[in-house]
């Protein structure tokens, strides 16, 4: 039905914001080709009318698509769609909530008394710079495992630049890095963080709520904010085995109920040289026969390669494949020629 492969424009996947995979494909088709009717979408995507209607309902409820007086649908700009989805998913939290969770967790470690329980042997690092220096020292000494809970909705570029060399050190020494962040967080804590950790061999998961900011080094030392409302106030360093064990148990509980955001969306895509060549030539408008002649392979080989690629990416036809590969280019996928609108 769809002879040529038409690469869609780079559009972020909306799956991680809570829409269905069908809705994500419909949004990407509208964002790439500007506007369309449900019947046209069903034909182009190779989906049933019922699936397209359900996808449009999902997108319309989120404010990601808009209906024109003529009955066609248009995609909202990607930044507006993501902002609407983010607002829909994230409840407004009280500023006091992080402090309550923070103190409740410390109290739940089995130690009695006030905001910082009596008997808690914690070394305090006052201020951001001493805390960063101490983290660097602890990372340099790690040999087995690094655990992190990040409740921040966004990270500064300075924080990301500071973290990257430390992650590289851990990876170079074979230390397992596991990080759990807030679902739907802003760049660079979202897709960029996922792909960065994946490239370094780390593991990343997300959850709608992260109860506390926490780092655990080799299951021996735990580091928490001194003031959960003001991270610039520094950190508490805890070495008591029972308390550290409680922090590890908390991490494992959060980790077990979190998910890898790549599994529900479009994973990082690495094409083989043959797949790159086939996709690039088809996107230029060549037929299967012309591509086969150019590459010195059979048309059956092209069909098998594209079918395997569609199966790998969970799409059903060449049009859907082009849309997904368009998103891959937005996240560092292989360079390909975009299909030019006629």
C-alpha positions as CSV (number, residue, x, y, z in Angstrom):
1,X,0.0,0.0,0.0
2,X,2.8,2.4,0.9
3,X,5.4,1.9,-1.7
4,X,8.0,4.6,-0.8
5,X,9.3,5.3,2.6
6,X,8.6,8.9,3.6
7,X,10.7,10.1,6.5
8,X,8.7,12.2,8.9
9,X,10.1,15.4,10.4
10,X,11.8,15.1,13.8
11,X,9.0,15.2,16.4
12,X,9.4,14.1,20.0
13,X,7.6,11.0,21.1
14,X,4.6,11.8,23.3
15,X,4.4,8.3,24.8
16,X,6.4,9.2,27.8
17,X,3.8,11.9,28.6
18,X,1.1,9.3,28.9
19,X,-0.5,9.1,25.4
20,X,-0.9,5.7,23.6
21,X,1.4,4.5,20.9
22,X,-1.4,4.9,18.4
23,X,-2.0,8.5,19.5
24,X,1.8,9.2,19.2
25,X,1.8,8.0,15.6
26,X,-1.3,10.1,14.8
27,X,0.3,13.2,16.3
28,X,3.5,12.6,14.5
29,X,1.7,12.2,11.2
30,X,-0.2,15.4,11.7
31,X,2.9,17.3,12.8
32,X,4.8,16.0,9.7
33,X,2.1,16.5,7.1
34,X,0.3,19.5,8.6
35,X,-3.4,18.5,8.7
36,X,-5.7,15.6,7.9
37,X,-9.0,14.0,8.3
38,X,-9.6,10.8,10.4
39,X,-10.2,8.9,7.1
40,X,-7.0,10.1,5.6
41,X,-5.1,9.2,8.7
42,X,-6.5,5.7,8.8
43,X,-5.5,5.2,5.2
44,X,-2.0,6.6,5.5
45,X,-1.2,4.9,8.8
46,X,-2.8,1.6,7.9
47,X,-4.9,1.7,11.0
48,X,-8.6,1.1,11.6
49,X,-11.0,4.1,11.8
50,X,-11.8,3.1,15.4
51,X,-8.1,3.1,16.4
52,X,-7.6,6.5,14.8
53,X,-10.7,7.9,16.4
54,X,-9.5,6.7,19.9
55,X,-6.1,8.2,19.2
56,X,-7.6,11.6,18.2
57,X,-9.8,11.6,21.3
58,X,-6.7,11.0,23.5
59,X,-4.8,13.8,21.8
60,X,-7.7,16.2,21.8
61,X,-8.3,15.7,25.5
62,X,-4.6,16.5,26.1
63,X,-4.7,19.6,23.9
64,X,-2.2,18.1,21.5
65,X,-4.4,18.4,18.4
66,X,-7.0,20.9,17.3
67,X,-10.0,20.5,15.0
68,X,-10.6,23.0,12.2
69,X,-14.1,24.1,11.1
70,X,-13.7,22.0,8.0
71,X,-13.3,18.8,10.1
72,X,-9.6,18.3,9.6
73,X,-7.2,17.9,12.5
74,X,-3.9,19.8,13.1
75,X,-1.1,19.1,15.6
76,X,-0.4,21.7,18.2
77,X,3.3,22.8,18.2
78,X,5.4,20.2,20.0
79,X,6.4,22.5,22.8
80,X,2.7,23.4,23.5
81,X,1.6,19.7,23.3
82,X,4.3,18.6,25.8
83,X,3.5,21.5,28.1
84,X,-0.2,20.5,28.1
85,X,0.7,16.9,28.7
86,X,3.1,17.8,31.5
87,X,0.5,19.9,33.2
88,X,-2.1,17.1,32.9
89,X,0.1,14.5,34.5
90,X,1.9,16.5,37.3
91,X,-0.3,17.5,40.3
92,X,0.5,20.8,42.0
93,X,2.5,20.0,45.2
94,X,2.9,22.0,48.3
95,X,6.3,23.5,48.9
96,X,6.3,21.7,52.3
97,X,5.8,18.2,50.8
98,X,9.5,17.5,50.1
99,X,10.4,18.5,53.7
100,X,7.7,16.2,55.2
101,X,8.8,13.3,53.0
102,X,12.4,13.9,53.8
103,X,12.0,13.9,57.6
104,X,9.5,11.0,57.5
105,X,12.1,8.9,55.7
106,X,14.7,9.7,58.2
107,X,12.4,8.9,61.1
108,X,11.3,5.7,59.3
109,X,14.9,4.5,59.5
110,X,14.1,3.3,63.1
111,X,15.6,6.2,64.9
112,X,13.7,8.4,67.4
113,X,13.3,12.2,67.8
114,X,13.0,15.5,65.9
115,X,13.7,16.7,62.3
116,X,17.1,15.0,62.4
117,X,16.6,12.1,64.8
118,X,18.6,11.7,68.0
119,X,21.3,9.1,67.4
120,X,21.7,9.8,63.7
121,X,25.4,10.1,63.1
122,X,25.4,12.4,60.1
123,X,28.3,14.5,58.8
124,X,27.2,17.8,57.4
125,X,28.6,19.4,54.3
126,X,27.6,23.1,54.3
127,X,26.9,24.6,50.8
128,X,26.9,23.4,47.2
129,X,30.7,23.5,46.5
130,X,31.7,21.3,49.5
131,X,28.9,18.9,48.7
132,X,30.0,18.6,45.1
133,X,33.6,18.1,46.2
134,X,32.6,15.3,48.6
135,X,30.5,13.6,45.9
136,X,33.5,13.6,43.6
137,X,35.6,12.0,46.4
138,X,33.0,9.3,47.1
139,X,32.6,8.6,43.4
140,X,36.4,8.2,43.0
141,X,36.3,5.6,45.8
142,X,33.3,3.6,44.4
143,X,34.0,0.1,43.1
144,X,30.6,-1.7,42.8
145,X,27.4,0.3,42.6
146,X,26.1,3.9,42.5
147,X,22.4,4.5,43.3
148,X,20.6,7.8,42.8
149,X,17.0,9.1,43.4
150,X,16.4,12.5,41.6
151,X,13.1,14.2,42.5
152,X,14.0,17.4,40.5
153,X,11.7,18.4,37.7
154,X,14.6,19.9,35.8
155,X,18.4,20.1,36.0
156,X,20.6,23.0,35.3
157,X,23.1,22.7,32.4
158,X,25.9,23.3,35.0
159,X,24.7,20.3,37.1
160,X,24.6,18.0,34.0
161,X,28.1,19.1,32.9
162,X,29.4,18.4,36.4
163,X,27.7,14.9,36.5
164,X,28.9,13.6,33.1
165,X,32.6,13.2,34.0
166,X,31.7,11.4,37.2
167,X,29.4,9.0,35.3
168,X,32.2,8.4,32.9
169,X,34.6,7.6,35.7
170,X,32.1,5.1,37.2
171,X,31.5,3.4,33.8
172,X,35.3,3.1,33.2
173,X,35.7,1.2,36.4
174,X,32.7,-1.1,35.7
175,X,30.6,0.4,38.5
176,X,26.9,-0.2,38.0
177,X,25.0,3.1,37.9
178,X,21.2,3.1,38.6
179,X,19.3,6.3,38.5
180,X,15.6,6.9,39.1
181,X,14.1,10.2,38.1
182,X,10.8,12.0,37.9
183,X,8.5,11.0,35.0
184,X,7.9,13.7,32.6
185,X,10.8,15.8,33.8
186,X,12.2,18.6,31.6
187,X,15.3,18.3,29.5
188,X,18.0,17.4,30.2
189,X,16.7,15.1,32.9
190,X,14.4,13.2,30.5
191,X,15.4,11.7,27.1
192,X,18.9,13.2,27.1
193,X,19.6,11.7,30.5
194,X,18.2,8.4,29.4
195,X,20.3,8.2,26.3
196,X,23.4,9.5,28.0
197,X,23.2,6.9,30.8
198,X,22.4,4.2,28.2
199,X,25.5,5.1,26.2
200,X,27.6,4.8,29.3
201,X,26.1,1.5,30.3
202,X,24.0,2.8,33.1
203,X,20.3,2.1,33.9
204,X,17.6,4.8,34.2
205,X,13.9,4.5,35.3
206,X,11.1,7.0,36.0
207,X,8.3,7.3,38.4
208,X,5.5,9.9,38.8
209,X,6.8,10.7,42.3
210,X,10.3,10.4,43.8
211,X,10.1,10.6,47.6
212,X,13.5,12.0,48.4
213,X,16.8,13.1,46.9
214,X,19.3,10.4,47.7
215,X,22.7,9.0,46.6
216,X,24.1,5.8,47.9
217,X,27.8,4.9,47.3
218,X,28.7,1.1,47.3
219,X,25.9,0.6,49.8
220,X,28.2,2.0,52.5
221,X,27.5,5.7,52.5
222,X,24.2,7.6,51.9
223,X,24.0,11.3,51.0
224,X,20.8,13.3,51.5
225,X,20.1,17.1,51.3
226,X,20.6,18.9,54.6
227,X,17.5,20.9,53.7
228,X,15.2,19.3,51.1
229,X,13.7,22.7,50.2
230,X,17.1,24.4,49.7
231,X,19.6,22.1,48.0
232,X,22.2,24.8,48.2
233,X,22.3,24.3,52.0
234,X,24.5,21.2,51.6
235,X,24.1,17.6,52.5
236,X,24.1,15.0,55.2
237,X,26.5,12.1,54.9
238,X,25.5,8.9,56.8
239,X,27.6,5.9,57.3
240,X,25.6,4.0,60.0
241,X,25.0,0.5,58.4
242,X,21.4,0.2,59.6
243,X,20.4,3.6,58.2
244,X,22.3,3.1,54.9
245,X,20.6,-0.3,54.6
246,X,17.2,1.5,55.1
247,X,18.1,3.9,52.3
248,X,19.1,1.1,50.0
249,X,15.8,-0.6,50.7
250,X,14.0,2.6,49.9
251,X,15.8,2.9,46.6
252,X,15.0,-0.7,45.7
253,X,11.3,-0.1,46.5
254,X,11.2,3.0,44.3
255,X,13.2,1.2,41.6
256,X,10.9,-1.8,41.5
257,X,7.8,0.4,40.9
258,X,9.5,2.6,38.2
259,X,9.9,2.0,34.5
260,X,12.3,2.6,31.8
261,X,10.8,5.4,29.7
262,X,12.3,3.9,26.5
263,X,10.1,0.8,26.7
264,X,6.9,2.7,26.1
265,X,8.2,5.0,23.5
266,X,10.6,5.0,20.6
267,X,13.9,3.5,21.7
268,X,17.3,4.8,20.5
269,X,17.6,3.4,17.0
270,X,20.9,2.2,15.5
271,X,20.7,1.2,11.8
272,X,23.1,-1.1,10.1
273,X,25.0,0.3,7.1
274,X,22.6,-1.6,4.8
275,X,19.5,-0.3,6.6
276,X,20.9,3.2,6.4
277,X,21.5,2.8,2.6
278,X,18.1,1.3,1.9
279,X,16.2,3.9,4.1
280,X,18.1,6.8,2.6
281,X,17.5,5.8,-1.0
282,X,13.8,5.0,-0.5
283,X,13.4,8.4,1.2
284,X,14.8,10.0,-1.9
285,X,11.9,8.5,-3.9
286,X,13.6,5.6,-5.5
287,X,11.6,2.4,-6.0
288,X,12.5,-0.9,-4.5
289,X,13.8,-2.0,-7.9
290,X,16.0,1.1,-8.3
291,X,17.3,0.7,-4.8
292,X,18.1,-3.0,-5.4
293,X,20.0,-2.1,-8.6
294,X,21.9,0.7,-6.9
295,X,23.0,-1.4,-4.0
296,X,23.5,-4.7,-5.9
297,X,20.9,-6.6,-3.8
298,X,17.6,-8.3,-4.5
299,X,14.2,-6.6,-3.9
300,X,13.4,-9.5,-1.6
301,X,16.4,-8.5,0.5
302,X,15.0,-5.0,0.7
303,X,11.6,-6.3,1.8
304,X,13.1,-8.5,4.4
305,X,15.3,-5.7,5.8
306,X,12.4,-3.3,6.1
307,X,10.1,-6.0,7.6
308,X,12.8,-6.7,10.2
309,X,13.2,-3.0,11.0
310,X,9.4,-2.6,11.3
311,X,9.2,-5.5,13.7
312,X,12.1,-4.2,15.7
313,X,10.4,-0.7,16.1
314,X,6.9,-2.1,16.6
315,X,5.3,-0.4,13.5
316,X,3.1,-1.9,10.9
317,X,3.9,-0.3,7.5
318,X,6.4,1.8,5.7
319,X,4.6,5.1,6.4
320,X,4.7,4.4,10.2
321,X,8.3,3.4,9.8
322,X,9.2,6.8,8.2
323,X,7.5,8.7,11.0
324,X,9.4,6.7,13.7
325,X,12.7,7.2,11.9
326,X,12.0,10.9,11.8
327,X,11.8,10.9,15.6
328,X,15.1,8.9,15.6
329,X,16.9,11.6,13.8
330,X,15.7,14.0,16.5
331,X,17.4,11.9,19.2
332,X,20.7,11.2,17.5
333,X,19.7,8.5,15.1
334,X,21.5,7.9,11.8
335,X,21.6,10.8,9.4
336,X,19.2,10.3,6.5
337,X,17.6,12.5,3.8
338,X,14.3,13.9,4.8
339,X,11.4,13.6,2.4
340,X,10.7,17.0,0.9
341,X,7.1,18.1,0.7
342,X,5.8,18.5,-2.8
